[in-house]
């Protein structure tokens, strides 16, 4: 690999603010897995080509279970993306992780059940996923953090639930009992698909509240609570944008230092390649091409 291209997937809050990272050409991409969440904006930041995608689409019309995760990752891969910074609003499961902080999770527990989670419906492919978030990208974000106007937590376990409803109190306490730090709805299968596509992937999580394990003050009405959460989203979004903006220029140096994420399929294809149907090879060529001869 000698050319780095960064994809930025914006979640709640950041999806609408992606335009501040740059204005460029909008590209509509068709994939074998349908259309992505919306057009992808191609721009440049610090000399690094960047592709911007709003996960929930224009107007935030796609709920977490309806996001076309496979189409999104496939489209970014087909455009040449090698590294992805993603963002997503989450609830905090830990007192020390306050709303408006930022978190770089290093582990995930997948509790989704309605979402296609692999590109490989027609063959057997098993990628390593012990470290679901790329250490190289997480380190780049940590290095970019000094002077940031918030606290950055450098690790944490993210529980990805199906949604779209929020947790019950019992579920929230269960997740805390597991030692998890965050609860969200969008990291999975996005991170799994990025690994299958041999793209480095890191998530900047934006805590908006303490989930329901921590009772809200009795004197705060629901409207005030929603206003507070939206204010937290706005503040965390600006901090996340600044962190990603700082980190992207430094990624240019990674072109001659490929990460293990970029060879995730090398030992993962268990099917006999000679028996893979031609139409399957053609459909998956942007992902499997270098292993098909």
Buried (B, 14 or more C-beta within 10 A) or exposed (E): BEEBBBBBBBBBBBBBBBEEBBEBEEEEBEBBBEBBBBBBBBBEBBEBBBBBBBBBBEEBEBEBBBBBBBBBBBBBBBBBBBBBBBBBBBBBBBEEBBBBBBBBBBBBBBBBEEBEBBBBEBBEBEBEEEEBBBBBBBBBBBEBBEEBEBBBBBEBBBBBBBBEEBBEEEBBBBBBEEEBBBBBBBBBBBBBBBBBBBBBBBBBBBBBBBBBBBEBEEEEEEEEEEEBBEEBBBBBBBBBBBBBBBBBBBBBEBBEEBBBBBBBBEEBBEEEEEEBEEEBBEBBEBBBEEBEE
